Amino acid sequence: MKIETENLIIRNFILSDENDLCEYMMQRVNAEFEAYPDFNEDKAKKEIEFRSNSDEFYAIELKKEHKVIGNIYLGKRDFNSRELGYVLNENYQNKGYGSEASKAAIAYMFSQGVHRIYAECAPQNIPSWKVMAKIGMEREAHFKKNVSFHKDMDGNPLYWDTYVYGILNPEE
C-alpha cells in the first residue's frame, strides 16, 4: 500500500526504517497508554522485520524530512472490518499528522471495499479520541475496565475503560 497526502506518505515498512521505528517506539517504553515496557534497541530489528512483512502495519513518512514519524495499524477483523490504531513520534505530535494519516488510511480502506473501521482508546487519552472525532468517527461505546497494559506492584493487571469509535463506508 502507498498513499500520498499533502505532508505524508503512508506505505509499507522497509528494513531501513529501523532507526526511525526504534526512536518512536523507545518513547513508548514508559507511555501512559499502550506502553511497550520491554522494547529496546535489540528488539527493533525483530520488530522492523515483522512490520516490513505485515499487511496491517504501515509507516507514516514525513515527506519533507524523508523520516518515518509513526505508524498506522489497520488490523483485519471479522465482518469486513478493520481496527485502526496510530502512534506518532512525540516530536511530531499536535501538528495534524495523526489526523491526516488516519483520514487517508480510512479513505483508502473504504476504496478497497472495507465495510467498517473502528478504534479504541482510554477515555483519559483525550488527544487520541479527539483525532477520531476530527476524522469523522463516532463514539459508539464505552467499555468498562476491559483492557490492561500495566500491572500493579504485585504483578496484577490494572484495568481501564475504553471508548470505541467507528465509521461506516459511506459508499455502502
TIVO-2410 file (N, C-alpha, C; in nm, 3 decimals):
# residues 172
REC num residu      c1      c2      c3 atome chaine
REC   1      M   0.085  -0.117   0.000     N      A
REC   1      M   0.000   0.000   0.000    CA      A
REC   1      M   0.089   0.124   0.000     C      A
REC   2      K   0.049   0.223  -0.074     N      A
REC   2      K   0.117   0.353  -0.071    CA      A
REC   2      K   0.012   0.460  -0.093     C      A
REC   3      I   0.003   0.550   0.003     N      A
REC   3      I  -0.091   0.662  -0.002    CA      A
REC   3      I  -0.010   0.789   0.017     C      A
REC   4      E  -0.035   0.886  -0.067     N      A
REC   4      E   0.035   1.014  -0.054    CA      A
REC   4      E  -0.067   1.122  -0.019     C      A
REC   5      T  -0.035   1.199   0.084     N      A
REC   5      T  -0.117   1.313   0.124    CA      A
REC   5      T  -0.032   1.440   0.107     C      A
REC   6      E  -0.084   1.550   0.152     N      A
REC   6      E  -0.010   1.676   0.139    CA      A
REC   6      E   0.128   1.668   0.205     C      A
REC   7      N   0.132   1.613   0.326     N      A
REC   7      N   0.257   1.611   0.404    CA      A
REC   7      N   0.319   1.474   0.422     C      A
REC   8      L   0.245   1.369   0.392     N      A
REC   8      L   0.285   1.235   0.434    CA      A
REC   8      L   0.283   1.134   0.320     C      A
REC   9      I   0.355   1.027   0.342     N      A
REC   9      I   0.344   0.906   0.261    CA      A
REC   9      I   0.315   0.793   0.360     C      A
REC  10      I   0.205   0.724   0.339     N      A
REC  10      I   0.171   0.607   0.419    CA      A
REC  10      I   0.205   0.487   0.331     C      A
REC  11      R   0.292   0.402   0.381     N      A
REC  11      R   0.347   0.295   0.297    CA      A
REC  11      R   0.387   0.177   0.384     C      A
REC  12      N   0.420   0.067   0.317     N      A
REC  12      N   0.472  -0.048   0.388    CA      A
REC  12      N   0.607  -0.011   0.451     C      A
REC  13      F   0.635  -0.072   0.565     N      A
REC  13      F   0.766  -0.055   0.627    CA      A
REC  13      F   0.871  -0.123   0.541     C      A
REC  14      I   0.993  -0.070   0.545     N      A
REC  14      I   1.109  -0.134   0.485    CA      A
REC  14      I   1.217  -0.145   0.593     C      A
REC  15      L   1.311  -0.235   0.573     N      A
REC  15      L   1.412  -0.262   0.675    CA      A
REC  15      L   1.491  -0.138   0.714     C      A
REC  16      S   1.512  -0.046   0.620     N      A
REC  16      S   1.590   0.074   0.652    CA      A
REC  16      S   1.515   0.172   0.742     C      A
REC  17      D   1.390   0.143   0.776     N      A
REC  17      D   1.312   0.226   0.870    CA      A
REC  17      D   1.345   0.193   1.016     C      A
REC  18      E   1.436   0.101   1.038     N      A
REC  18      E   1.462   0.051   1.173    CA      A
REC  18      E   1.495   0.162   1.273     C      A
REC  19      N   1.584   0.254   1.239     N      A
REC  19      N   1.623   0.358   1.335    CA      A
REC  19      N   1.507   0.450   1.371     C      A
REC  20      D   1.427   0.488   1.271     N      A
REC  20      D   1.311   0.574   1.299    CA      A
REC  20      D   1.209   0.501   1.384     C      A
REC  21      L   1.184   0.373   1.353     N      A
REC  21      L   1.092   0.292   1.434    CA      A
REC  21      L   1.142   0.283   1.578     C      A
REC  22      C   1.270   0.256   1.593     N      A
REC  22      C   1.328   0.244   1.726    CA      A
REC  22      C   1.312   0.375   1.804     C      A
REC  23      E   1.333   0.488   1.736     N      A
REC  23      E   1.322   0.618   1.802    CA      A
REC  23      E   1.184   0.639   1.863     C      A
REC  24      Y   1.078   0.616   1.785     N      A
REC  24      Y   0.946   0.645   1.842    CA      A
REC  24      Y   0.896   0.532   1.932     C      A
REC  25      M   0.940   0.409   1.909     N      A
REC  25      M   0.899   0.301   1.999    CA      A
REC  25      M   0.968   0.312   2.135     C      A
REC  26      M   1.090   0.363   2.138     N      A
REC  26      M   1.158   0.383   2.267    CA      A
REC  26      M   1.082   0.487   2.351     C      A
REC  27      Q   1.014   0.578   2.286     N      A
REC  27      Q   0.932   0.676   2.358    CA      A
REC  27      Q   0.812   0.609   2.423     C      A
REC  28      R   0.774   0.490   2.377     N      A
REC  28      R   0.656   0.418   2.427    CA      A
REC  28      R   0.689   0.331   2.548     C      A
REC  29      V   0.815   0.317   2.583     N      A
REC  29      V   0.853   0.227   2.691    CA      A
REC  29      V   0.778   0.261   2.820     C      A
REC  30      N   0.770   0.387   2.853     N      A
REC  30      N   0.701   0.428   2.975    CA      A
REC  30      N   0.574   0.507   2.948     C      A
REC  31      A   0.518   0.489   2.829     N      A
REC  31      A   0.398   0.564   2.792    CA      A
REC  31      A   0.280   0.527   2.882     C      A
REC  32      E   0.197   0.625   2.909     N      A
REC  32      E   0.080   0.602   2.993    CA      A
REC  32      E  -0.019   0.508   2.925     C      A
REC  33      F  -0.038   0.525   2.795     N      A
REC  33      F  -0.133   0.445   2.720    CA      A
REC  33      F  -0.058   0.354   2.624     C      A
REC  34      E  -0.089   0.226   2.630     N      A
REC  34      E  -0.030   0.126   2.541    CA      A
REC  34      E   0.122   0.131   2.542     C      A
REC  35      A   0.177   0.117   2.659     N      A
REC  35      A   0.323   0.116   2.674    CA      A
REC  35      A   0.383  -0.012   2.619     C      A
REC  36      Y   0.508  -0.005   2.581     N      A
REC  36      Y   0.586  -0.121   2.539    CA      A
REC  36      Y   0.706  -0.129   2.632     C      A
REC  37      P   0.686  -0.169   2.758     N      A
REC  37      P   0.792  -0.161   2.858    CA      A
REC  37      P   0.914  -0.246   2.829     C      A
REC  38      D   0.899  -0.352   2.750     N      A
REC  38      D   1.014  -0.437   2.723    CA      A
REC  38      D   1.081  -0.406   2.589     C      A
REC  39      F   1.039  -0.298   2.522     N      A
REC  39      F   1.101  -0.264   2.394    CA      A
REC  39      F   1.240  -0.206   2.419     C      A
REC  40      N   1.335  -0.246   2.336     N      A
REC  40      N   1.470  -0.192   2.344    CA      A
REC  40      N   1.531  -0.196   2.204     C      A
REC  41      E   1.651  -0.143   2.192     N      A
REC  41      E   1.715  -0.136   2.061    CA      A
REC  41      E   1.738  -0.273   2.000     C      A
REC  42      D   1.763  -0.374   2.083     N      A
REC  42      D   1.783  -0.509   2.031    CA      A
REC  42      D   1.655  -0.565   1.968     C      A
REC  43      K   1.541  -0.529   2.022     N      A
REC  43      K   1.413  -0.577   1.969    CA      A
REC  43      K   1.369  -0.503   1.844     C      A
REC  44      A   1.431  -0.391   1.816     N      A
REC  44      A   1.394  -0.311   1.698    CA      A
REC  44      A   1.415  -0.390   1.570     C      A
REC  45      K   1.521  -0.469   1.562     N      A
REC  45      K   1.550  -0.547   1.441    CA      A
REC  45      K   1.438  -0.647   1.414     C      A
REC  46      K   1.395  -0.719   1.517     N      A
REC  46      K   1.285  -0.815   1.501    CA      A
REC  46      K   1.155  -0.743   1.466     C      A
REC  47      E   1.133  -0.629   1.529     N      A
REC  47      E   1.009  -0.555   1.506    CA      A
REC  47      E   1.003  -0.501   1.363     C      A
REC  48      I   1.114  -0.450   1.312     N      A
REC  48      I   1.112  -0.397   1.174    CA      A
REC  48      I   1.097  -0.512   1.075     C      A
REC  49      E   1.155  -0.627   1.104     N      A
REC  49      E   1.137  -0.742   1.016    CA      A
REC  49      E   0.991  -0.784   1.013     C      A
REC  50      F   0.928  -0.788   1.131     N      A
REC  50      F   0.786  -0.822   1.139    CA      A
REC  50      F   0.701  -0.721   1.061     C      A
REC  51      R   0.723  -0.594   1.089     N      A
REC  51      R   0.640  -0.490   1.027    CA      A
REC  51      R   0.662  -0.480   0.876     C      A
REC  52      S   0.782  -0.506   0.831     N      A
REC  52      S   0.807  -0.497   0.687    CA      A
REC  52      S   0.739  -0.611   0.611     C      A
REC  53      N   0.698  -0.715   0.681     N      A
REC  53      N   0.625  -0.826   0.620    CA      A
REC  53      N   0.477  -0.826   0.655     C      A
REC  54      S   0.432  -0.724   0.724     N      A
REC  54      S   0.293  -0.717   0.770    CA      A
REC  54      S   0.205  -0.642   0.670     C      A
REC  55      D   0.080  -0.688   0.660     N      A
REC  55      D  -0.017  -0.613   0.581    CA      A
REC  55      D  -0.117  -0.544   0.674     C      A
REC  56      E  -0.072  -0.519   0.799     N      A
REC  56      E  -0.155  -0.446   0.895    CA      A
REC  56      E  -0.084  -0.324   0.953     C      A
REC  57      F   0.049  -0.320   0.950     N      A
REC  57      F   0.125  -0.205   0.999    CA      A
REC  57      F   0.182  -0.128   0.882     C      A
REC  58      Y   0.164   0.004   0.884     N      A
REC  58      Y   0.213   0.090   0.777    CA      A
REC  58      Y   0.290   0.208   0.835     C      A
REC  59      A   0.399   0.241   0.770     N      A
REC  59      A   0.483   0.353   0.813    CA      A
REC  59      A   0.418   0.484   0.773     C      A
REC  60      I   0.431   0.584   0.860     N      A
REC  60      I   0.392   0.721   0.828    CA      A
REC  60      I   0.522   0.799   0.806     C      A
REC  61      E   0.548   0.833   0.682     N      A
REC  61      E   0.671   0.904   0.647    CA      A
REC  61      E   0.639   1.051   0.622     C      A
REC  62      L   0.714   1.138   0.687     N      A
REC  62      L   0.702   1.282   0.665    CA      A
REC  62      L   0.780   1.315   0.538     C      A
REC  63      K   0.711   1.364   0.436     N      A
REC  63      K   0.774   1.388   0.305    CA      A
REC  63      K   0.895   1.480   0.314     C      A
REC  64      K   0.877   1.593   0.380     N      A
REC  64      K   0.984   1.694   0.376    CA      A
REC  64      K   1.112   1.649   0.446     C      A
REC  65      E   1.102   1.551   0.535     N      A
REC  65      E   1.221   1.502   0.605    CA      A
REC  65      E   1.261   1.361   0.563     C      A
REC  66      H   1.177   1.294   0.486     N      A
REC  66      H   1.201   1.154   0.449    CA      A
REC  66      H   1.228   1.071   0.574     C      A
REC  67      K   1.144   1.095   0.676     N      A
REC  67      K   1.160   1.029   0.805    CA      A
REC  67      K   1.030   0.961   0.843     C      A
REC  68      V   1.039   0.840   0.895     N      A
REC  68      V   0.921   0.771   0.947    CA      A
REC  68      V   0.894   0.828   1.086     C      A
REC  69      I   0.777   0.888   1.100     N      A
REC  69      I   0.741   0.956   1.225    CA      A
REC  69      I   0.636   0.880   1.305     C      A
REC  70      G   0.598   0.763   1.258     N      A
REC  70      G   0.499   0.685   1.330    CA      A
REC  70      G   0.444   0.574   1.243     C      A
REC  71      N   0.333   0.517   1.290     N      A
REC  71      N   0.271   0.412   1.212    CA      A
REC  71      N   0.119   0.415   1.224     C      A
REC  72      I   0.058   0.357   1.125     N      A
REC  72      I  -0.086   0.332   1.122    CA      A
REC  72      I  -0.102   0.181   1.132     C      A
REC  73      Y  -0.196   0.138   1.213     N      A
REC  73      Y  -0.229  -0.003   1.224    CA      A
REC  73      Y  -0.370  -0.020   1.168     C      A
REC  74      L  -0.387  -0.116   1.078     N      A
REC  74      L  -0.517  -0.147   1.020    CA      A
REC  74      L  -0.540  -0.298   1.031     C      A
REC  75      G  -0.572  -0.340   1.154     N      A
REC  75      G  -0.587  -0.482   1.182    CA      A
REC  75      G  -0.713  -0.539   1.119     C      A
REC  76      K  -0.699  -0.653   1.054     N      A
REC  76      K  -0.813  -0.720   0.991    CA      A
REC  76      K  -0.901  -0.782   1.099     C      A
REC  77      R  -1.029  -0.757   1.089     N      A
REC  77      R  -1.125  -0.809   1.185    CA      A
REC  77      R  -1.240  -0.876   1.111     C      A
REC  78      D  -1.325  -0.946   1.185     N      A
REC  78      D  -1.440  -1.013   1.126    CA      A
REC  78      D  -1.534  -0.914   1.059     C      A
REC  79      F  -1.616  -0.966   0.972     N      A
REC  79      F  -1.724  -0.891   0.908    CA      A
REC  79      F  -1.675  -0.775   0.822     C      A
REC  80      N  -1.560  -0.797   0.755     N      A
REC  80      N  -1.505  -0.698   0.663    CA      A
REC  80      N  -1.478  -0.564   0.732     C      A
REC  81      S  -1.423  -0.574   0.852     N      A
REC  81      S  -1.389  -0.456   0.931    CA      A
REC  81      S  -1.239  -0.449   0.953     C      A
REC  82      R  -1.194  -0.332   0.989     N      A
REC  82      R  -1.054  -0.309   1.026    CA      A
REC  82      R  -1.052  -0.232   1.157     C      A
REC  83      E  -0.951  -0.260   1.238     N      A
REC  83      E  -0.927  -0.184   1.361    CA      A
REC  83      E  -0.815  -0.085   1.333     C      A
REC  84      L  -0.842   0.042   1.355     N      A
REC  84      L  -0.746   0.148   1.333    CA      A
REC  84      L  -0.668   0.177   1.461     C      A
REC  85      G  -0.539   0.192   1.445     N      A
REC  85      G  -0.454   0.237   1.554    CA      A
REC  85      G  -0.347   0.327   1.497     C      A
REC  86      Y  -0.292   0.415   1.577     N      A
REC  86      Y  -0.187   0.505   1.531    CA      A
REC  86      Y  -0.094   0.541   1.644     C      A
REC  87      V   0.031   0.557   1.610     N      A
REC  87      V   0.135   0.600   1.704    CA      A
REC  87      V   0.221   0.701   1.630     C      A
REC  88      L   0.249   0.811   1.696     N      A
REC  88      L   0.338   0.912   1.637    CA      A
REC  88      L   0.454   0.941   1.730     C      A
REC  89      N   0.568   0.965   1.669     N      A
REC  89      N   0.685   1.013   1.741    CA      A
REC  89      N   0.642   1.138   1.818     C      A
REC  90      E   0.679   1.146   1.944     N      A
REC  90      E   0.639   1.259   2.030    CA      A
REC  90      E   0.679   1.394   1.970     C      A
REC  91      N   0.788   1.397   1.895     N      A
REC  91      N   0.835   1.523   1.836    CA      A
REC  91      N   0.748   1.572   1.721     C      A
REC  92      Y   0.654   1.489   1.677     N      A
REC  92      Y   0.570   1.524   1.562    CA      A
REC  92      Y   0.421   1.523   1.598     C      A
REC  93      Q   0.391   1.516   1.726     N      A
REC  93      Q   0.251   1.519   1.770    CA      A
REC  93      Q   0.199   1.663   1.770     C      A
REC  94      N   0.067   1.675   1.769     N      A
REC  94      N  -0.002   1.805   1.775    CA      A
REC  94      N   0.028   1.893   1.653     C      A
REC  95      K   0.050   1.828   1.539     N      A
REC  95      K   0.075   1.901   1.414    CA      A
REC  95      K  -0.024   1.860   1.305     C      A
REC  96      G  -0.121   1.774   1.342     N      A
REC  96      G  -0.222   1.729   1.248    CA      A
REC  96      G  -0.184   1.605   1.168     C      A
REC  97      Y  -0.065   1.550   1.191     N      A
REC  97      Y  -0.021   1.435   1.113    CA      A
REC  97      Y  -0.101   1.308   1.143     C      A
REC  98      G  -0.140   1.291   1.269     N      A
REC  98      G  -0.220   1.174   1.305    CA      A
REC  98      G  -0.354   1.175   1.234     C      A
REC  99      S  -0.418   1.291   1.231     N      A
REC  99      S  -0.546   1.305   1.161    CA      A
REC  99      S  -0.529   1.286   1.012     C      A
REC 100      E  -0.426   1.348   0.956     N      A
REC 100      E  -0.402   1.339   0.812    CA      A
REC 100      E  -0.378   1.194   0.769     C      A
REC 101      A  -0.296   1.122   0.844     N      A
REC 101      A  -0.266   0.983   0.811    CA      A
REC 101      A  -0.387   0.893   0.830     C      A
REC 102      S  -0.459   0.912   0.940     N      A
REC 102      S  -0.575   0.828   0.968    CA      A
REC 102      S  -0.686   0.849   0.866     C      A
REC 103      K  -0.711   0.973   0.832     N      A
REC 103      K  -0.816   1.004   0.735    CA      A
REC 103      K  -0.783   0.942   0.599     C      A
REC 104      A  -0.659   0.952   0.557     N      A
REC 104      A  -0.616   0.894   0.430    CA      A
REC 104      A  -0.625   0.742   0.432     C      A
REC 105      A  -0.584   0.681   0.543     N      A
REC 105      A  -0.589   0.535   0.554    CA      A
REC 105      A  -0.733   0.485   0.551     C      A
REC 106      I  -0.822   0.556   0.617     N      A
REC 106      I  -0.964   0.518   0.616    CA      A
REC 106      I  -1.021   0.529   0.475     C      A
REC 107      A  -0.993   0.639   0.407     N      A
REC 107      A  -1.042   0.656   0.270    CA      A
REC 107      A  -0.990   0.544   0.180     C      A
REC 108      Y  -0.865   0.508   0.195     N      A
REC 108      Y  -0.807   0.401   0.115    CA      A
REC 108      Y  -0.878   0.268   0.145     C      A
REC 109      M  -0.896   0.236   0.271     N      A
REC 109      M  -0.961   0.110   0.308    CA      A
REC 109      M  -1.103   0.104   0.253     C      A
REC 110      F  -1.175   0.215   0.260     N      A
REC 110      F  -1.310   0.217   0.205    CA      A
REC 110      F  -1.307   0.198   0.054     C      A
REC 111      S  -1.207   0.254  -0.013     N      A
REC 111      S  -1.196   0.237  -0.159    CA      A
REC 111      S  -1.167   0.091  -0.195     C      A
REC 112      Q  -1.116   0.014  -0.099     N      A
REC 112      Q  -1.087  -0.127  -0.120    CA      A
REC 112      Q  -1.204  -0.216  -0.079     C      A
REC 113      G  -1.315  -0.153  -0.039     N      A
REC 113      G  -1.436  -0.229  -0.006    CA      A
REC 113      G  -1.455  -0.264   0.139     C      A
REC 114      V  -1.370  -0.213   0.229     N      A
REC 114      V  -1.389  -0.239   0.372    CA      A
REC 114      V  -1.522  -0.177   0.415     C      A
REC 115      H  -1.596  -0.251   0.496     N      A
REC 115      H  -1.729  -0.208   0.540    CA      A
REC 115      H  -1.725  -0.110   0.658     C      A
REC 116      R  -1.640  -0.139   0.756     N      A
REC 116      R  -1.641  -0.061   0.881    CA      A
REC 116      R  -1.500  -0.053   0.937     C      A
REC 117      I  -1.470   0.061   0.998     N      A
REC 117      I  -1.342   0.080   1.067    CA      A
REC 117      I  -1.374   0.129   1.207     C      A
REC 118      Y  -1.307   0.071   1.304     N      A
REC 118      Y  -1.327   0.116   1.442    CA      A
REC 118      Y  -1.193   0.132   1.512     C      A
REC 119      A  -1.196   0.203   1.622     N      A
REC 119      A  -1.075   0.227   1.703    CA      A
REC 119      A  -1.115   0.236   1.849     C      A
REC 120      E  -1.023   0.204   1.936     N      A
REC 120      E  -1.046   0.212   2.080    CA      A
REC 120      E  -0.938   0.297   2.146     C      A
REC 121      C  -0.975   0.363   2.253     N      A
REC 121      C  -0.877   0.437   2.333    CA      A
REC 121      C  -0.931   0.458   2.473     C      A
REC 122      A  -0.841   0.487   2.564     N      A
REC 122      A  -0.880   0.517   2.701    CA      A
REC 122      A  -0.950   0.653   2.706     C      A
REC 123      P  -1.055   0.667   2.787     N      A
REC 123      P  -1.122   0.797   2.799    CA      A
REC 123      P  -1.026   0.910   2.839     C      A
REC 124      Q  -0.920   0.877   2.913     N      A
REC 124      Q  -0.823   0.978   2.955    CA      A
REC 124      Q  -0.730   1.020   2.843     C      A
REC 125      N  -0.728   0.943   2.734     N      A
REC 125      N  -0.639   0.973   2.622    CA      A
REC 125      N  -0.712   1.071   2.527     C      A
REC 126      I  -0.730   1.190   2.577     N      A
REC 126      I  -0.808   1.292   2.507    CA      A
REC 126      I  -0.754   1.321   2.367     C      A
REC 127      P  -0.623   1.336   2.347     N      A
REC 127      P  -0.575   1.362   2.210    CA      A
REC 127      P  -0.616   1.252   2.111     C      A
REC 128      S  -0.615   1.128   2.155     N      A
REC 128      S  -0.649   1.018   2.065    CA      A
REC 128      S  -0.795   1.022   2.025     C      A
REC 129      W  -0.885   1.036   2.122     N      A
REC 129      W  -1.026   1.036   2.082    CA      A
REC 129      W  -1.066   1.166   2.012     C      A
REC 130      K  -0.991   1.273   2.031     N      A
REC 130      K  -1.017   1.395   1.954    CA      A
REC 130      K  -0.980   1.374   1.807     C      A
REC 131      V  -0.872   1.298   1.781     N      A
REC 131      V  -0.837   1.265   1.643    CA      A
REC 131      V  -0.951   1.185   1.581     C      A
REC 132      M  -1.001   1.086   1.653     N      A
REC 132      M  -1.108   1.002   1.599    CA      A
REC 132      M  -1.231   1.085   1.563     C      A
REC 133      A  -1.268   1.175   1.651     N      A
REC 133      A  -1.384   1.261   1.623    CA      A
REC 133      A  -1.355   1.355   1.505     C      A
REC 134      K  -1.236   1.408   1.500     N      A
REC 134      K  -1.198   1.502   1.393    CA      A
REC 134      K  -1.205   1.439   1.255     C      A
REC 135      I  -1.175   1.310   1.246     N      A
REC 135      I  -1.173   1.244   1.116    CA      A
REC 135      I  -1.308   1.180   1.081     C      A
REC 136      G  -1.410   1.207   1.161     N      A
REC 136      G  -1.545   1.163   1.127    CA      A
REC 136      G  -1.592   1.035   1.194     C      A
REC 137      M  -1.514   0.982   1.285     N      A
REC 137      M  -1.557   0.863   1.357    CA      A
REC 137      M  -1.653   0.906   1.469     C      A
REC 138      E  -1.747   0.818   1.500     N      A
REC 138      E  -1.844   0.847   1.606    CA      A
REC 138      E  -1.820   0.755   1.725     C      A
REC 139      R  -1.837   0.809   1.846     N      A
REC 139      R  -1.825   0.726   1.965    CA      A
REC 139      R  -1.946   0.634   1.971     C      A
REC 140      E  -1.919   0.505   1.975     N      A
REC 140      E  -2.025   0.404   1.974    CA      A
REC 140      E  -2.042   0.334   2.107     C      A
REC 141      A  -1.937   0.330   2.187     N      A
REC 141      A  -1.946   0.253   2.311    CA      A
REC 141      A  -1.845   0.303   2.413     C      A
REC 142      H  -1.873   0.268   2.537     N      A
REC 142      H  -1.782   0.292   2.648    CA      A
REC 142      H  -1.774   0.159   2.723     C      A
REC 143      F  -1.666   0.085   2.702     N      A
REC 143      F  -1.647  -0.042   2.770    CA      A
REC 143      F  -1.580  -0.019   2.904     C      A
REC 144      K  -1.631  -0.083   3.006     N      A
REC 144      K  -1.580  -0.067   3.142    CA      A
REC 144      K  -1.470  -0.168   3.172     C      A
REC 145      K  -1.357  -0.117   3.216     N      A
REC 145      K  -1.245  -0.199   3.265    CA      A
REC 145      K  -1.219  -0.321   3.177     C      A
REC 146      N  -1.201  -0.299   3.046     N      A
REC 146      N  -1.187  -0.410   2.954    CA      A
REC 146      N  -1.046  -0.434   2.902     C      A
REC 147      V  -0.951  -0.345   2.928     N      A
REC 147      V  -0.814  -0.366   2.882    CA      A
REC 147      V  -0.715  -0.340   2.994     C      A
REC 148      S  -0.597  -0.399   2.977     N      A
REC 148      S  -0.491  -0.378   3.075    CA      A
REC 148      S  -0.357  -0.376   3.002     C      A
REC 149      F  -0.283  -0.268   3.020     N      A
REC 149      F  -0.149  -0.257   2.962    CA      A
REC 149      F  -0.043  -0.245   3.070     C      A
REC 150      H  -0.086  -0.232   3.194     N      A
REC 150      H   0.008  -0.214   3.306    CA      A
REC 150      H  -0.029  -0.310   3.419     C      A
REC 151      K   0.068  -0.329   3.509     N      A
REC 151      K   0.046  -0.414   3.626    CA      A
REC 151      K   0.078  -0.335   3.753     C      A
REC 152      D   0.016  -0.376   3.862     N      A
REC 152      D   0.046  -0.312   3.990    CA      A
REC 152      D   0.176  -0.369   4.046     C      A
REC 153      M   0.212  -0.327   4.166     N      A
REC 153      M   0.339  -0.368   4.228    CA      A
REC 153      M   0.347  -0.520   4.249     C      A
REC 154      D   0.231  -0.585   4.261     N      A
REC 154      D   0.228  -0.730   4.282    CA      A
REC 154      D   0.214  -0.808   4.151     C      A
REC 155      G   0.215  -0.738   4.039     N      A
REC 155      G   0.204  -0.806   3.910    CA      A
REC 155      G   0.063  -0.830   3.862     C      A
REC 156      N  -0.035  -0.775   3.934     N      A
REC 156      N  -0.175  -0.792   3.894    CA      A
REC 156      N  -0.211  -0.688   3.788     C      A
REC 157      P  -0.294  -0.726   3.691     N      A
REC 157      P  -0.330  -0.631   3.586    CA      A
REC 157      P  -0.411  -0.513   3.640     C      A
REC 158      L  -0.382  -0.395   3.587     N      A
REC 158      L  -0.460  -0.275   3.616    CA      A
REC 158      L  -0.549  -0.251   3.495     C      A
REC 159      Y  -0.678  -0.259   3.514     N      A
REC 159      Y  -0.773  -0.247   3.403    CA      A
REC 159      Y  -0.822  -0.103   3.390     C      A
REC 160      W  -0.853  -0.064   3.267     N      A
REC 160      W  -0.917   0.064   3.246    CA      A
REC 160      W  -1.022   0.054   3.136     C      A
REC 161      D  -1.102   0.159   3.131     N      A
REC 161      D  -1.211   0.166   3.033    CA      A
REC 161      D  -1.157   0.201   2.895     C      A
REC 162      T  -1.239   0.175   2.793     N      A
REC 162      T  -1.208   0.224   2.660    CA      A
REC 162      T  -1.334   0.280   2.594     C      A
REC 163      Y  -1.311   0.383   2.515     N      A
REC 163      Y  -1.413   0.432   2.423    CA      A
REC 163      Y  -1.391   0.357   2.292     C      A
REC 164      V  -1.501   0.328   2.225     N      A
REC 164      V  -1.494   0.269   2.092    CA      A
REC 164      V  -1.555   0.368   1.995     C      A
REC 165      Y  -1.479   0.399   1.891     N      A
REC 165      Y  -1.525   0.488   1.784    CA      A
REC 165      Y  -1.536   0.407   1.656     C      A
REC 166      G  -1.630   0.442   1.570     N      A
REC 166      G  -1.644   0.369   1.446    CA      A
REC 166      G  -1.690   0.459   1.332     C      A
REC 167      I  -1.669   0.409   1.212     N      A
REC 167      I  -1.715   0.478   1.092    CA      A
REC 167      I  -1.748   0.371   0.987     C      A
REC 168      L  -1.859   0.393   0.917     N      A
REC 168      L  -1.903   0.302   0.812    CA      A
REC 168      L  -1.864   0.356   0.675     C      A
REC 169      N  -1.844   0.266   0.583     N      A
REC 169      N  -1.813   0.303   0.446    CA      A
REC 169      N  -1.931   0.381   0.388     C      A
REC 170      P  -1.913   0.506   0.351     N      A
REC 170      P  -2.026   0.586   0.302    CA      A
REC 170      P  -2.076   0.542   0.165     C      A
REC 171      E  -2.001   0.459   0.097     N      A
REC 171      E  -2.042   0.411  -0.036    CA      A
REC 171      E  -2.137   0.291  -0.028     C      A
REC 172      E  -2.160   0.240   0.092     N      A
REC 172      E  -2.250   0.124   0.104    CA      A
REC 172      E  -2.391   0.167   0.134     C      A
***
